[in-house]
């Protein structure tokens, strides 16, 4: 009696082993940062960064949360800016990318060249600041954290390329049924382009969440400063205290310079990291749709 034994191909085993090693290499730095944020400053200076802390110490988090209301305000401002900026940027980018993806648009090459020019050239910091503050009045308001980064040429080209991959017959079918360009975009193109919207939305959301430059240049009010700028200020203050002789009178009173930096990283990366599991299913769905359309 012959029995068939199911065997796993050697190549597949090697691939899984390789991906496991790569995944561990990606996780280890995050674990080291988390461990260092809970490690005593003297241990970091003596033994360096380790995966497992030798002595648990939460002094770094106490430094960060001495003014909890300020940190929560930063979270509120950054969350609001990220949500509004991401949604608005996706809408505007799609409204630009869709027309230039159509071959029948008369001046599509000129518009594409104009978008490309924004990636290659810029006017410099001083003209940028004058235009934003003097002419657009983007100073000490939430729009100052949203509008300057609202449109990015790279994201537009990503969306344009994806829209161009959708068969032209779908556009013609919608036109025969009497659908306008707006109706075609909303009813046909957008549902088929969920993967690119998820990918570009992730890029935009990360850019808004991690941005501190706009807050530094255009915001003076503390209650409007984004989270990243607030934590940057806290880390700078800790560095100043560490370099001075005010608190550095003994090892037990040493200012936790390195551990505060690690704790600030953990505080900022926490919420945004939860976006990945939700967007991952759209990536998988996009691959499945592409395979079916094949």
PAZAPA-4460 file (N, C-alpha, C; in steps of 0.05 Angstrom, whole numbers, plus 32768, in hexadecimal, padded with zeros to 4 digits):
% residues 294
    n_x    n_y    n_z   ca_x   ca_y   ca_z    c_x    c_y    c_z   seq   type   mol
   8011   7FE8   8000   8000   8000   8000   8012   8019   8000     1      X     A
   800F   8029   7FEB   801F   8041   7FE8   8012   8058   7FF7     2      X     A
   8022   8067   8006   8018   807E   8014   8028   8096   800B     3      X     A
   801B   80AC   8005   8028   80C4   7FFC   802F   80D5   8015     4      X     A
   8047   80DE   8015   8050   80EF   802B   8053   810B   8020     5      X     A
   8045   811D   802D   8046   8139   8024   8060   8145   802E     6      X     A
   806F   8151   801C   8088   815D   8023   8088   817B   801B     7      X     A
   8094   818B   802B   8096   81A7   8026   80AF   81AC   8015     8      X     A
   80AD   81BB   7FFF   80C4   81C1   7FEF   80DA   81CF   7FFF     9      X     A
   80F3   81C7   7FF9   810A   81D3   8007   810B   81F1   8003    10      X     A
   8105   81FA   7FEB   8106   8217   7FE5   80F2   8226   7FF7    11      X     A
   80DB   821A   7FFB   80C7   8228   800C   80D0   8229   8029    12      X     A
   80DD   8214   8033   80E8   8214   804E   80FD   8229   8051    13      X     A
   810F   822C   803D   8124   8240   803E   8118   825C   803E    14      X     A
   8103   8260   802E   80F6   827A   802C   80E9   8281   8047    15      X     A
   80DB   826E   8054   80CE   8274   806D   80E4   827A   8083    16      X     A
   80FA   826B   8082   810F   826F   8096   811B   828B   8091    17      X     A
   811F   8292   8078   812B   82AD   8072   8118   82C3   807C    18      X     A
   80FE   82C0   8076   80EB   82D5   807E   80E8   82D7   809D    19      X     A
   80EB   82C0   80AA   80EB   82C0   80C8   8103   82D0   80D3    20      X     A
   811A   82CB   80C7   8132   82DA   80D0   812F   82F8   80CB    21      X     A
   8125   82FF   80B3   8121   831B   80AD   810D   8328   80C0    22      X     A
   80F7   8319   80C7   80E3   8324   80DA   80F0   8329   80F5    23      X     A
   8100   8316   80FE   810D   8319   8118   8120   8331   8118    24      X     A
   812F   8335   8102   8141   834C   80FF   8132   8366   8100    25      X     A
   8119   8366   80F6   8108   837E   80F7   80FD   8383   8112    26      X     A
   80F8   836E   8122   80EB   8371   813C   8100   8378   8152    27      X     A
   8118   836D   814F   812D   8371   8164   8133   838E   8169    28      X     A
   8136   83A0   8155   813B   83BC   815C   8125   83C8   816D    29      X     A
   810B   83C2   8167   80F5   83CC   8176   80F6   83C2   8193    30      X     A
   80FD   83A8   8197   80FF   839D   81B1   8116   83AB   81C1    31      X     A
   812C   83B0   81B3   8143   83BE   81C1   813B   83DA   81C9    32      X     A
   812C   83E8   81B9   8123   8403   81C0   8110   8402   81D8    33      X     A
   80FD   83EF   81D7   80EB   83EC   81EE   80F9   83E5   8207    34      X     A
   810D   83D3   8206   811C   83CB   821D   812D   83E2   8228    35      X     A
   8139   83F1   8216   814A   8408   821E   813A   841E   822B    36      X     A
   8121   8421   8223   8110   8435   8230   8109   842F   824C    37      X     A
   810C   8415   8254   8106   840D   826F   811F   8404   827E    38      X     A
   8136   840D   8275   8150   8406   8281   815C   841E   828F    39      X     A
   8169   8419   82A5   8176   842F   82B4   818C   843B   82A3    40      X     A
   818F   8455   82A5   81A2   8464   8294   81BF   845A   8299    41      X     A
   81C6   8454   82B1   81E1   844A   82B7   81E7   842F   82A9    42      X     A
   81D2   841E   82A8   81D6   8404   829B   81DB   8408   827D    43      X     A
   81CD   841C   8270   81D1   8421   8254   81ED   842B   824F    44      X     A
   81F7   843D   8260   8211   8448   825D   8227   8433   8261    45      X     A
   8222   8421   8274   8237   840D   827A   8236   83F4   8268    46      X     A
   821E   83EB   8261   821B   83D2   8252   8210   83D5   8236    47      X     A
   8207   83EE   822F   81FB   83F2   8215   81DE   83E9   8213    48      X     A
   81D4   83E8   81FB   81B8   83E0   81F7   81B6   83C1   81F6    49      X     A
   81A1   83B7   8204   819D   839A   8205   817F   8394   8200    50      X     A
   817B   837B   81F8   815F   8373   81F3   8150   8371   820D    51      X     A
   815D   8368   8222   8150   8365   823D   815D   8379   8250    52      X     A
   814D   838A   825D   8158   839D   826F   8164   838F   8288    53      X     A
   817B   8399   8292   8187   838E   82AA   8178   8397   82C3    54      X     A
   8170   83B0   82C3   8160   83BA   82DA   814A   83CC   82CF    55      X     A
   8131   83C4   82D4   811A   83D3   82CA   8119   83EE   82D8    56      X     A
   8116   8403   82C8   8114   841E   82D3   8103   842E   82C0    57      X     A
   80EF   843C   82CB   80DC   844B   82BB   80DF   8469   82BE    58      X     A
   80F8   8471   82C5   80FD   848D   82C9   80F9   849D   82AE    59      X     A
   8100   8490   8298   80FD   849E   827E   80E0   84A5   8279    60      X     A
   80CE   8492   827F   80B1   8498   827A   80A7   84AC   828E    61      X     A
   80B2   84AD   82A6   80AA   84C2   82B9   80B3   84DD   82AF    62      X     A
   80CA   84DF   82A2   80D3   84F8   8296   80C0   8501   8280    63      X     A
   80B8   84EE   8270   80A6   84F5   8259   808B   84FE   8262    64      X     A
   8081   84F1   8277   8065   84F6   827F   8063   8507   8298    65      X     A
   8077   8518   829C   8075   852B   82B3   805E   853E   82AE    66      X     A
   805A   8546   8295   8043   8556   828D   8032   8546   827A    67      X     A
   8021   8536   8286   8010   8524   8276   7FFD   8533   8263    68      X     A
   7FF3   854A   826D   7FE1   8559   825D   7FED   8564   8243    69      X     A
   8007   856A   8244   8015   8574   822C   8018   855D   8218    70      X     A
   801F   8545   8221   8022   852E   820F   8007   8527   8203    71      X     A
   7FF2   8527   8213   7FD7   8521   8208   7FCF   8536   81F3    72      X     A
   7FD5   854F   81F8   7FCF   8564   81E5   7FDE   855F   81CA    73      X     A
   7FF7   8556   81CD   8006   8550   81B5   7FFA   8538   81A6    74      X     A
   7FF1   8524   81B4   7FE4   850E   81A8   7FCA   8517   8199    75      X     A
   7FBB   8528   81A6   7FA2   8531   8199   7FA8   8541   8180    76      X     A
   7FBB   8553   8181   7FC2   8563   816A   7FCC   8552   8153    77      X     A
   7FDF   8540   8159   7FEB   852F   8145   7FD6   851C   8139    78      X     A
   7FC5   8511   8149   7FB0   84FE   813F   7F9D   850D   812C    79      X     A
   7F95   8525   8134   7F82   8535   8124   7F8F   853C   8109    80      X     A
   7FA8   8545   810A   7FB6   854D   80F2   7FBA   8535   80E0    81      X     A
   7FC1   851E   80EB   7FC6   8506   80DB   7FAD   84FD   80CD    82      X     A
   7F96   84FD   80DB   7F7D   84F3   80CF   7F74   8506   80B9    83      X     A
   7F73   8520   80BF   7F69   8534   80AB   7F7D   8535   8094    84      X     A
   7F97   8536   809A   7FAA   8538   8084   7FAA   8520   8072    85      X     A
   7FA8   8508   807E   7FA9   84EF   806D   7F91   84EE   805B    86      X     A
   7F79   84F3   8066   7F60   84F1   8056   7F61   8506   8040    87      X     A
   7F67   851F   8047   7F68   8535   8033   7F7D   8530   801E    88      X     A
   7F94   8526   8026   7FAA   8521   8013   7FA2   850A   7FFF    89      X     A
   7F95   84F6   800A   7F8D   84E0   7FF8   7F79   84EA   7FE3    90      X     A
   7F66   84FA   7FEC   7F51   8504   7FDA   7F5E   8516   7FC4    91      X     A
   7F6F   8528   7FCC   7F7B   853B   7FB8   7F8E   852B   7FA6    92      X     A
   7F9E   8519   7FB1   7FB0   850A   7FA0   7FA1   84F9   7F8C    93      X     A
   7F8B   84ED   7F94   7F7B   84DD   7F81   7F6E   84EE   7F6C    94      X     A
   7F66   8506   7F73   7F5A   8519   7F60   7F6E   8522   7F4B    95      X     A
   7F87   8523   7F53   7F9C   852A   7F3F   7FA5   8512   7F2F    96      X     A
   7FA9   84FB   7F3D   7FB4   84E3   7F30   7FA0   84D7   7F1C    97      X     A
   7F86   84D8   7F22   7F73   84CC   7F0F   7F73   84D9   7EF4    98      X     A
   7F71   84F3   7EF1   7F70   84FF   7ED6   7F8A   84FA   7EC7    99      X     A
   7FA2   84FB   7ED3   7FBA   84F8   7EC4   7FC0   84DA   7EBE   100      X     A
   7FAF   84C8   7EC9   7FB1   84AC   7EC2   7FA2   84A5   7EA9   101      X     A
   7F91   84B8   7EA0   7F80   84B3   7E88   7F8F   84BC   7E6F   102      X     A
   7F92   84AB   7E5C   7FA0   84B2   7E43   7F92   84C7   7E32   103      X     A
   7F78   84C9   7E36   7F69   84DC   7E26   7F6A   84F9   7E30   104      X     A
   7F77   84FD   7E48   7F7A   8518   7E52   7F8E   8526   7E41   105      X     A
   7F88   853E   7E38   7F98   854C   7E24   7FB3   8555   7E2F   106      X     A
   7FB4   8560   7E47   7FCC   856B   7E51   7FD8   855B   7E69   107      X     A
   7FD4   8541   7E67   7FDD   852F   7E7D   7FFB   852F   7E80   108      X     A
   800A   8531   7E6A   8027   8532   7E6C   8031   854B   7E79   109      X     A
   8024   8561   7E73   802C   857B   7E7F   8027   857B   7E9D   110      X     A
   800F   8570   7EA5   8009   856F   7EC1   801C   855C   7ED0   111      X     A
   8022   8545   7EC3   8034   8532   7ED0   8050   853F   7ED3   112      X     A
   8058   854E   7EBF   8072   855B   7EC1   8072   8570   7ED7   113      X     A
   805C   857E   7EDA   805A   8592   7EF0   805C   8584   7F0B   114      X     A
   804F   856D   7F0E   8050   855F   7F27   806D   8555   7F2C   115      X     A
   807A   854B   7F17   8095   8541   7F19   80A8   8558   7F21   116      X     A
   80A3   8570   7F17   80B4   8587   7F1E   80B4   858D   7F3C   117      X     A
   809E   8588   7F49   809D   858D   7F66   80AE   8579   7F75   118      X     A
   80B5   8562   7F6A   80C6   854F   7F77   80E4   8556   7F72   119      X     A
   80EA   8565   7F5D   8106   856A   7F56   810F   8585   7F60   120      X     A
   80FD   8599   7F62   8105   85B4   7F69   80F4   85BE   7F80   121      X     A
   8100   85D1   7F90   80F0   85DF   7FA4   80FD   85FB   7FA7   122      X     A
   80ED   860D   7FB2   80F6   8629   7FB4   8108   862F   7FCB   123      X     A
   810C   861C   7FDE   811D   8621   7FF5   810D   8627   800D   124      X     A
   811A   8627   8024   810D   862A   803E   8101   8646   8042   125      X     A
   8110   865B   803B   8107   8676   8040   80EE   867D   8030   126      X     A
   80ED   8679   8015   80D5   867E   8006   80BD   866D   8010   127      X     A
   80C4   8654   8017   80AE   8642   8021   80A2   864E   803B   128      X     A
   80B3   8657   804D   80A9   8663   8066   8099   867C   8061   129      X     A
   80A2   868D   804F   8094   86A6   8049   8079   86A1   803D   130      X     A
   8077   868F   802B   805E   8688   801E   804A   867D   8032   131      X     A
   8053   866B   8043   8041   865E   8057   8037   8672   806C   132      X     A
   8049   8683   8076   8042   8694   808C   8035   86AE   8082   133      X     A
   8041   86BB   806E   8038   86D6   8066   8020   86D5   8054   134      X     A
   8020   86C2   8041   800B   86C2   802C   7FF5   86AE   8032   135      X     A
   7FFD   8696   803D   7FE8   8682   8043   7FDF   8683   8060   136      X     A
   7FEC   8693   8070   7FE5   8697   808D   7FE4   867C   809C   137      X     A
   7FF7   866B   8095   7FFA   8651   80A3   800D   8654   80BA   138      X     A
   8002   865F   80D0   8013   8664   80E8   8002   8662   8101   139      X     A
   800A   8650   8113   7FFC   864C   812C   7FDF   8643   8128   140      X     A
   7FDB   8631   8115   7FC1   8624   8111   7FC5   8608   8107   141      X     A
   7FB1   85F7   8109   7FB4   85DB   8101   7FB9   85D8   80E3   142      X     A
   7FAF   85EA   80D3   7FB3   85E8   80B6   7FD1   85EB   80AF   143      X     A
   7FE0   85F8   80C0   7FFD   85FA   80BC   800A   85DF   80BD   144      X     A
   7FFF   85CC   80CB   800A   85B1   80CE   7FFF   859E   80B8   145      X     A
   7FEC   85A7   80A8   7FDF   8596   8094   7FE5   859E   8078   146      X     A
   7FDF   85B7   8071   7FE0   85C0   8055   7FFC   85BF   8049   147      X     A
   8012   85C6   8056   802C   85C5   8048   8034   85A9   803F   148      X     A
   802A   8594   804B   8031   8579   8043   8019   856A   8036   149      X     A
   8006   8579   802D   7FED   856D   8024   7FF0   855C   800A   150      X     A
   8000   8566   7FF7   8003   8559   7FDD   8020   8552   7FD9   151      X     A
   8025   8539   7FD1   8040   8530   7FCB   8041   8523   7FB0   152      X     A
   8053   852B   7F9F   8054   8521   7F84   8059   8503   7F82   153      X     A
   8069   84F9   7F94   806F   84DC   7F94   8055   84CC   7F98   154      X     A
   8044   84D4   7FAB   802B   84C6   7FB0   8019   84C8   7F97   155      X     A
   8019   84DF   7F8A   8008   84E3   7F72   8011   84CF   7F5C   156      X     A
   802B   84CC   7F58   8034   84BA   7F43   802E   849D   7F4B   157      X     A
   802F   8496   7F65   8028   847B   7F6D   800B   8475   7F66   158      X     A
   7FF9   8488   7F6C   7FDD   8484   7F66   7FD8   8484   7F48   159      X     A
   7FE5   8496   7F3A   7FE2   8497   7F1D   7FE9   847D   7F10   160      X     A
   8000   8471   7F18   8008   8458   7F0C   7FF5   8442   7F11   161      X     A
   7FE9   8442   7F29   7FD5   842D   7F30   7FBC   8431   7F20   162      X     A
   7FB3   844A   7F1E   7F9B   8450   7F0E   7F9F   8448   7EF1   163      X     A
   7FB7   844C   7EE7   7FBD   8446   7ECB   7FBC   8428   7EC5   164      X     A
   7FC0   8417   7EDA   7FBF   83FA   7ED6   7FA3   83EF   7ED4   165      X     A
   7F8F   8400   7EDC   7F73   83F6   7ED9   7F6B   83F7   7EBC   166      X     A
   7F5F   83E1   7EB1   7F59   83E0   7E95   7F48   83F7   7E8B   167      X     A
   7F4E   8401   7E74   7F3F   8417   7E68   7F22   8410   7E62   168      X     A
   7F1D   83F6   7E5E   7F02   83ED   7E58   7EEE   83F4   7E6F   169      X     A
   7EF8   83F5   7E88   7EE7   83FC   7E9E   7EDD   8419   7E9C   170      X     A
   7EEF   842A   7E94   7EE8   8446   7E90   7ED3   8448   7E79   171      X     A
   7ED7   843A   7E64   7EC4   843B   7E4D   7EA9   8430   7E55   172      X     A
   7EA9   841A   7E65   7E8F   840F   7E6E   7E80   8422   7E7F   173      X     A
   7E8E   8430   7E91   7E81   8444   7EA2   7E76   845B   7E91   174      X     A
   7E86   8463   7E7D   7E7D   8479   7E6C   7E64   8472   7E5C   175      X     A
   7E63   8459   7E52   7E4C   844F   7E43   7E33   844F   7E55   176      X     A
   7E37   8448   7E6F   7E20   8448   7E81   7E18   8464   7E8B   177      X     A
   7E26   8478   7E81   7E1F   8493   7E88   7E2C   849E   7EA1   178      X     A
   7E41   8491   7EAB   7E4E   849A   7EC3   7E61   84B1   7EBD   179      X     A
   7E62   84C5   7ECE   7E74   84DB   7ECA   7E90   84D3   7ED4   180      X     A
   7EA4   84E4   7ED0   7EBF   84DE   7ED9   7EC0   84DB   7EF8   181      X     A
   7EB1   84EC   7F05   7EB1   84EB   7F23   7EA4   84D1   7F2C   182      X     A
   7E8E   84C9   7F1F   7E80   84B0   7F26   7E92   8498   7F20   183      X     A
   7EA1   8499   7F0A   7EB3   8484   7F03   7EC9   8481   7F18   184      X     A
   7ED3   8498   7F20   7EE9   8497   7F34   7EDF   848C   7F4E   185      X     A
   7EC7   8495   7F57   7EBD   848C   7F71   7EB3   8470   7F71   186      X     A
   7EA6   8468   7F5C   7E98   844E   7F5B   7EA9   8437   7F50   187      X     A
   7EBD   843D   7F3F   7ECD   8428   7F33   7EEA   8429   7F3B   188      X     A
   7EF6   8440   7F37   7F13   8443   7F3B   7F1A   8440   7F59   189      X     A
   7F0C   844E   7F6A   7F13   844D   7F87   7F10   8431   7F93   190      X     A
   7EFA   8423   7F8E   7EF8   8408   7F99   7F0D   83F5   7F8F   191      X     A
   7F17   83F8   7F76   7F2B   83E7   7F6B   7F47   83F0   7F75   192      X     A
   7F49   8407   7F81   7F64   8412   7F88   7F68   8413   7FA6   193      X     A
   7F5A   8402   7FB5   7F5E   8402   7FD2   7F7B   83FD   7FDA   194      X     A
   7F89   83EB   7FCC   7FA6   83E6   7FD4   7FB7   83FF   7FD2   195      X     A
   7FB4   840E   7FBD   7FC5   8426   7FBA   7FBC   843C   7FCD   196      X     A
   7FA2   843E   7FD3   7F99   8451   7FE7   7FA3   844A   8003   197      X     A
   7FA4   8430   8009   7FAF   8427   8023   7FCD   842D   8025   198      X     A
   7FDC   8427   800F   7FF8   842B   8010   7FFF   8449   8012   199      X     A
   7FF4   8459   8000   7FF9   8475   8000   7FEF   8482   801A   200      X     A
   7FD8   8479   8024   7FCD   8484   803D   7FE0   847E   8054   201      X     A
   7FED   8466   8054   8000   8460   8069   8018   8472   8067   202      X     A
   8022   8477   804F   8039   8489   804C   8032   84A5   8056   203      X     A
   801A   84AF   804F   8012   84CA   8057   800E   84CC   8075   204      X     A
   8001   84B7   8080   7FFC   84B7   809D   8015   84B7   80AD   205      X     A
   8029   84A7   80A4   8043   84A6   80B2   8051   84C1   80B0   206      X     A
   804F   84CD   8099   805D   84E7   8096   8051   84FC   80A8   207      X     A
   8036   84FD   80AA   8029   8511   80BC   802F   850A   80D9   208      X     A
   802E   84F1   80E0   8032   84E9   80FC   804E   84EF   8106   209      X     A
   8062   84EB   80F4   807E   84EF   80FC   8088   850B   80F8   210      X     A
   8077   851D   80ED   8081   8537   80E6   8084   8549   80FF   211      X     A
   809A   8556   8101   809F   856A   8116   80A9   8584   810A   212      X     A
   80B2   8583   80F1   80BD   859A   80E4   80A9   85B1   80E0   213      X     A
   8091   85AA   80D8   807C   85BF   80D4   8075   85CC   80EE   214      X     A
   8074   85BC   8104   806E   85C8   811E   8084   85DA   8127   215      X     A
   809D   85D3   8121   80B4   85E4   8129   80B4   85FE   811A   216      X     A
   80AD   85FD   8100   80AF   8615   80EF   8096   8627   80F1   217      X     A
   807F   861B   80F5   8066   862B   80F1   8055   862D   810B   218      X     A
   805D   861F   8120   804C   861F   8138   805C   862A   8150   219      X     A
   8051   863E   815D   805D   8649   8175   804D   8642   818F   220      X     A
   8034   863D   818C   8023   8637   81A3   8027   861A   81AC   221      X     A
   802B   8616   81C6   8030   85FC   81D0   8019   85E9   81CC   222      X     A
   8000   85F4   81CE   7FE8   85E3   81CC   7FE3   85D9   81B0   223      X     A
   7FF2   85E3   819C   7FEF   85DB   8180   8007   85CB   8176   224      X     A
   801B   85C6   8187   8032   85B7   817F   802C   859A   817C   225      X     A
   8036   858D   8167   8032   8570   8163   8042   8560   8177   226      X     A
   803B   8547   817A   8048   8535   818D   8065   8532   8189   227      X     A
   806E   852F   8170   808A   852B   816A   809B   8543   8173   228      X     A
   8090   855B   816F   809F   8573   8177   80A1   8575   8195   229      X     A
   808B   856E   81A3   808B   856E   81C0   80A0   855B   81CB   230      X     A
   80A0   8543   81C1   80B4   852F   81CB   80D0   8537   81C3   231      X     A
   80D3   8543   81AC   80EE   854D   81A5   80F7   8562   81B8   232      X     A
   80E5   8573   81C1   80ED   8588   81D4   80F4   857B   81EF   233      X     A
   80E5   8567   81F7   80EB   8559   8211   8106   854C   820F   234      X     A
   810C   853E   81F9   8126   8531   81F6   813D   8546   81F6   235      X     A
   8138   855D   81EA   814D   8572   81EA   8151   857D   8206   236      X     A
   813C   857F   8215   813F   8589   8231   814E   8575   8242   237      X     A
   8149   855B   823D   8157   8546   824C   8175   8547   8245   238      X     A
   817B   854B   822B   8197   854D   8223   81A5   8565   8231   239      X     A
   8196   857B   8232   81A1   8592   8240   81A7   858D   825D   240      X     A
   8194   8580   826B   8198   8579   8287   81AF   8566   828B   241      X     A
   81B1   8553   8278   81C7   853F   827A   81E2   854C   8277   242      X     A
   81E3   8560   8266   81FD   856E   8260   8204   8582   8276   243      X     A
   81F1   858A   8285   81F6   859D   829B   81FC   858E   82B5   244      X     A
   8204   859D   82C8   820B   8591   82E2   81F5   8594   82F7   245      X     A
   81DC   859A   82ED   81C6   859F   8300   81BE   8586   830E   246      X     A
   81BA   8570   82FE   81B0   8558   8309   81C5   8541   8309   247      X     A
   81DC   8546   82FC   81F0   8531   82F9   8203   8531   8311   248      X     A
   81F8   852C   8328   8209   852C   8341   8210   8510   834A   249      X     A
   8204   84FC   833E   8209   84E0   8345   81FC   84CE   8332   250      X     A
   8204   84B5   8333   81F9   84A1   8320   81DB   849C   8325   251      X     A
   81D2   849F   833D   81B6   849A   8343   81A4   84B1   8339   252      X     A
   81B0   84C8   8335   81A1   84DF   832C   81A7   84E6   830F   253      X     A
   81B3   84D4   8301   81BA   84D9   82E5   81A2   84DC   82D4   254      X     A
   81A2   84F0   82C3   818C   84F6   82B1   818A   84E0   829C   255      X     A
   8173   84D3   8297   8171   84BD   8285   8170   84C6   8268   256      X     A
   8187   84CF   825D   8187   84DA   8242   8180   84C5   822D   257      X     A
   818E   84AE   822D   818A   849A   8218   816F   848C   821B   258      X     A
   8167   8486   8234   814E   8478   8238   8136   8489   8231   259      X     A
   8139   84A4   8235   8123   84B6   822E   811F   84B6   820F   260      X     A
   8135   84B5   8200   8133   84B4   81E3   8124   849B   81DA   261      X     A
   812B   8484   81E7   811D   846B   81E0   80FF   846C   81E8   262      X     A
   80FA   8478   8200   80DE   847A   8209   80CE   848C   81F7   263      X     A
   80DA   84A2   81ED   80CC   84B3   81DA   80C5   84A5   81C0   264      X     A
   80D7   8494   81B8   80D2   8484   819F   80BA   8471   81A4   265      X     A
   80B9   8464   81BB   80A3   8452   81C1   8088   8461   81C2   266      X     A
   8089   8479   81CF   8070   8488   81D2   8065   8491   81B7   267      X     A
   8077   8498   81A4   806E   84A2   818A   8066   848C   8177   268      X     A
   8073   8475   8179   806F   845F   8166   8056   844E   816D   269      X     A
   804D   8450   8186   8037   843F   818F   801E   8440   817F   270      X     A
   8011   8457   817C   7FF7   8457   816E   7FF9   8451   8150   271      X     A
   800E   845D   8143   800F   845A   8126   8015   843E   811E   272      X     A
   8022   842E   812F   8029   8412   8127   8010   8401   8124   273      X     A
   7FFA   8409   8130   7FE1   83F9   812E   7FD4   83FC   8113   274      X     A
   7FDE   840E   8102   7FD3   8411   80E7   7FDA   83F9   80D5   275      X     A
   7FF1   83EE   80DA   7FFB   83D9   80C9   7FE8   83C0   80C8   276      X     A
   7FDF   83B6   80DF   7FCD   839E   80DD   7FB3   83A4   80CD   277      X     A
   7FA9   83BC   80D0   7F90   83C3   80C2   7F94   83C6   80A4   278      X     A
   7FAB   83D1   809C   7FB1   83D5   807F   7FBB   83BC   8072   279      X     A
   7FC6   83AA   8081   7FD1   8391   8075   7FBC   8382   8066   280      X     A
   7FA4   8380   8070   7F90   8371   8062   7F89   837D   8047   281      X     A
   7F8B   8398   8044   7F86   83A4   802B   7F9C   839E   8017   282      X     A
   7FB5   839B   8021   7FCB   8393   800F   7FC5   8377   8004   283      X     A
   7FBD   8364   8016   7FB7   8349   800E   7FA0   8349   7FFB   284      X     A
   7F8B   8358   8001   7F74   835A   7FEF   7F7B   8364   7FD4   285      X     A
   7F8D   8378   7FD3   7F96   8383   7FBA   7FA5   836E   7FA9   286      X     A
   7FB6   835E   7FB7   7FC4   8349   7FA8   7FB1   8334   7F9D   287      X     A
   7F9C   832D   7FAC   7F88   831A   7FA3   7F79   8325   7F8B   288      X     A
   7F71   833F   7F8D   7F63   834B   7F77   7F74   834B   7F5D   289      X     A
   7F8E   8351   7F61   7FA0   8352   7F4A   7FA3   8337   7F3D   290      X     A
   7FA3   8322   7F4E   7FA5   8307   7F43   7F8C   82FF   7F33   291      X     A
   7F74   8307   7F3E   7F5C   8300   7F30   7F59   830F   7F16   292      X     A
   7F62   8329   7F16   7F60   8339   7EFE   7F73   832F   7EE8   293      X     A
   7F8B   8324   7EF3   7FA0   831A   7EE2   7F9A   831B   7EC6   294      X     A
***
